[in-house]
C-alpha cells in the first residue's frame, strides 16, 4: 500500500510539473520578427487604401472637354484662316466657305462647329522633303503664339469616325480631314471673346490635311413675322415657319429669337381658341437619330417659352421630326438653313 501511495504521489507531481511547463510554453513571447510576420497581413487588410490611389479615377475614364477651360486670347489674329504654312510647304485645292458645319474631335466627343471654314491639303513644295513632325510643330507653335491650346493628339476612336464618315463633311472636306481613319490627328482651339477658332491637322499619304473653322452664328436676314401675318398663314396653310435660332447643336434659344416668339405669344393671346403644335426640324447633317432628338428638344424649348409667357400648356403640343421633312435641297448651305426650322401647326 505504501508503494502504491508513493507511486500515486510521484504521478501527481509529474502531471503538475508538465502542466506548469505547458502553460509557460503557451505564454512565451514570440520573437520580434515572428510578431511582425504574424501581424503584417491582417494589418494591411484592415487599413485604408494607400493615399496615392484613393479616389483615383478608373484607367479608362475620359475627361470631358470644356471650352471654358481654354484661356481667352487677346492676340490679334489677322486674316482668316489665321494659320500660315512653314517654308517648303504649299496648300493644294484650298477652299473657304462662308458658313458650314464641320467636325472636330475633342478627346471625348465630336464637336460640330458651325461658321466660316477653310480646308486644304498640304504638300511639300517641289524638290523639298516632307516632314509631318515639322509641319505639326510649326502649326502648334503658331496656335500657341495666338493664345491657343492643343486639346487632342492621337487616333480618333472608331465610334467617332463612324459619326464623321456618315456626314457630308466627310466627302466635301476629305482633303482637309486627312486620313483620320489610319493616321493620328492634332486638334487645337483658340478662344477669343467673340469667337472660337478650331484647327485640325492630320497626315494623309505623303502630305497632310488642314482644317480651320471659326465659330460664327449664321446671319439672320429674315424679319420676325407679326402676329396677324402668322394668323393669315395658319388660316391659309394650317402651318407657318417661324424664325427661331438656337446654340449650335443645342436647344438653347438665342436672344435674337425673342421678337418672333413674342409675336407668337401675341397671336395666342389674340386667339384664345387657337391650339398649336410646335414642330422642330433639322437638316440632314450628322446622325439621323441625334437630329431627331435635337429637333424634339428644340420644339419643347419653344413650347416651354410660350408656357412661361402664361400661355396655357393645354393649348400646346411639341414634336420633332429631325431631317425627315425637308423643304429644300440639303446639298446647299442655303437649303440646309431652310430645313433647320420651327413650324407652328394648327391643331
Secondary structure, 3 states (H helix, E strand, C coil): CHHHHHHHHHHHHHHHHHHHHHHHHHCCCCCHHHHHHHHHHHHHHHCCCCCCCCCCCCCCCCCCCCHHHCCECCCCCCCCCCCCCCCCEEEEEEEEEEEEEEEEECCCCEEEEEEEEEEEEEEECCCCCCCHHHHHHHHHHHHHHCCCEEEEEECCCHHHHHHHHCCCHHHHCHHHHCCCCCCCEEEEEEEECCEEEEEEEEEECCEEEEEEEEECCCCCCCCCCCHHHHHHHHHHHCEEEECCCECCCCCCECHHHHHHHHHHHHHHHHCCCCCEEEEEECCCCCCHHHHHHHHHHHHHHHHHHHHHCCCCHHHEEEEECCCCCCCCCCCCHHHHHHHCEEEEEEC
